[in-house]
Amino acid sequence: MQLATRENRHEEWVDVDFSHQAFDWFGAFGGTFVRCDFTETSFERFSVGHEGQTRFIDCRFQRTRFPLGNTHFFNARLQRCVFDGARLRDLRVDSAEFVDCVFRGRIWHTMFFGRPFMRGTLDREHNEWHGNDFSAADLVDVSFRDIDLHLQRWPDTAEYALIDRIDERVAAATASVRDWPDRVLAELNDLRDHTHRDPHGFVLVRRRELGHRLTPRLRDQLWALLVEDYNDDQT
């Protein structure tokens, strides 16, 4: 397939079909994309949000192949967009806003930020982040920093839990597992010291990633202590 190059500068694209195309370079310097289709589009380089905010509204990214190590959502705003099986992997998304978007399929090793990394270069202190639906997403080592977790929708399964008071939960669990292997205590310490709380003190935890070095039996026991059996009277 022949590669194309597209550089967009403060333009508006409405109902444009970019599907099944292959781009060596796709850059957007400001501008707006409305109801554009990026189904099975592939990029060698993807970089948007330079020279003013680039907006994507009601766009579809189905099985879109964002390039590993060369995907950059800078000052971008994505609203009511659908990411369905798109390759979102190894990303640091620290200056983009997501509102009422839908995510389906696996997201790998990605960090989303609610505060712009270089706030002095933007006209805002916070990225707008709310109404996003991750209920059909498979989140593998994905973190949400300075983002209100209660304003998003999460998978409604026993694999995920939204919990608060992580310090108290870890303290209660530590008191219960003093006779367990040292690696269990190490996992608890990691959870306490390296988990990013949302502005209200909540964290999203995933059973499979809780103590990934533990046996399934120990992991389930630890999950029960932290999530299922914890109550305020323990502390």
N, C-alpha and C positions, 0 to 999 in steps of 0.2 A: 504494500500500500504506500502511495506517495505521501510524503510528509508536507504539511502546509505550515505557514507562519502567519500569525495574526496578532497585530498590535493595535489595541483599541485605546483611543485617547478622548475621554469625555464625550463619548457617543452614547446613543440609546439604541439598543437592539431589542426589537419586540417580535415574538413568535418566530424566532430564527431557529432553524433546525441544524444544529451542529452534530447530530448523532452520526455514529459510525465513521467519523473523520479522525485523522491522525495528524497531530500538530507537533512540529519540532519545537515551537515556541508559541505560547499563548500568554499574552500580557495585557493587562487592563489598567490604564492610568486614569482613574475616575470612571464615570459613566455608569450606565444602568443596563442590565439584562432582564427583560420581562418575558416570562413564559417561554424561555428558551429551552431547547431539548439537547442535553449532552449525553444521551443514552449511548453506551458503549463507545464513547469518545475516548481517545487515548492521547496523552501528552508526554512529550519528552521533557518539557519545562513548562510549569504553570505558576504564574506569579500575578496576583491581582491586588489592587489597593494602593497604588502609588499615585502621588499628586492629587490627593482628594479621595474620598471614599468611593469604592466601587460597590454597586448594589446589584444583588441577584434576587429577583422577586418572582415567586411561583415558577422557579426553574426546576428541571428534573435531571438528576445525576444518577442514572440507573446503569450499574455495572461500568461506571466511568473509571478509567484507569489513570488515577493521579500518580505521577512518577515518584518513586521512592527517592528521598533525599533531595528532591527538586520541586517540591510543592510548597507554595508560600501564600497563605491568606494573610495579607498585611491589613491595611485599613479597609476592610470589607464588611458589608452587611448582607446577610443571607436571611431572607424572610419568606416563610411558607415554601421553602424548597424541600425537595425529597431526595434523600441519599439512600438509594435502594441497591445494596450490593456493591456500592462504590468502593474503590480501594483507598481506604483511609488508614494509613499506616505510618508509624514513625514520624508523627507530626508534632510540632509545637505551634499552637494556634493562639497567639497572645495578643492580637490586636483586632480580631474580627468579632462581629456581633452576630448572634443567631437568635432568631425570633420565630416561633411557631413552625420550626422545621421538623421533619420526620426522618429518623435514621433507622434503617433496616440492614441486617447483616452484621458482619464482624468489623470492629474497629480495633486496630492493634496499636499498642505502645504510643499513645497519643496524650498530649497535655492540652487542655483547654483552659483559658484564663479569662477571668471576669474583669481584670484590670489591665489596661494596655501596658505592654512592656516598656515602651518609651512614651510615657504620658506627656512629656513636654512637647512632643511633636504632633500630638493630636489635640482636638478641641474638647476632649472629655476625660473624666477621671475613671469612668467605668464603662465596660462594654455591656451593651444591653443583651441580656441572656434570660429568656423566659419562654414558656409554652412549648419547649422542644420535646418531642416524643421519642424516647429510646426504648419503648416497651418491646419492640421486636429486634433490638440490637443485641449483639454478643460483644461485651466489653472486655477486652483482654489487656490488662495493664493500662487502663485509661484513667486519668485523673482530671478532676474539675477543681480549679483553684479560684477562690474568691467568687464563686458562682452559687447563687441560692438554689440549693438542691430541691427544695420543696416546690419550686416554680417550674420544674421539669417533670416529665412522666418517665418512670423506670419500669423495667421488667417485673411483672407481678408473679414472681416465682420464688421458691424457697432458696434459690441460688443467690439472690441479692437481698440486701437489707439496708435501710436507711436508719442510722442510729445516732444518738447524741451522747454526751457525757462519756466520751471515749476514755478519758483519764480514770474516771470512777469505775468504768466497766473493766478496764485493764487491771486496776488495783484489786477489784473483787475476784477476777479470774486468777490473778497471781497468787492470792491467798489460798485459792483452792487447788493449785497445781504445784505446790512447792515440792512434792515428791515425784513429779513427772520429770522426764528427761530435760536436761539443760536447754536443748534446742527449742522446747516449748516456751520457756521463759524468754529466750532470745527473740522468738517471734512476737511475743507480747510486747517486749521492749521496743521492737521495731515498729509495731503498730502504734504504740503510744507516741514515739518520738518522730516518726516520719510520715504520719497520716495528715493530710491537709483538711482542716475543718472548713465548712462553709461559713458565711457570716454569722450564722446562728448556732454554730458549734456542731453541726451534723456532718457525718461522713457516709459515703456509700461504700459498703463492703461487699465483697463477693466470696462465697464459700470456697470456691475452687482456688482462689488466690490467698486465702487466709492460711498462713503457714504452709506455703507450697513445698517446703522441705519435710513436712510431716507426713506420716502415714494417713490414709483416709480415716482410720478410726480415731486417731488423735485429733485430726482436723475437725471431725464432726463433734467430738467432745468439746473442743475449744469453741466452736461455733455455738454450741448450746449454752455454754457459760456466758459468752459475750452477747448473744442475740436473743436466744429463746428463753433462757431461764433467769436472766438478769432482772432485778427489781430494785427500786430505790432504797428498800429497807436493808440491802446488803452493805451499804456504806454508812 
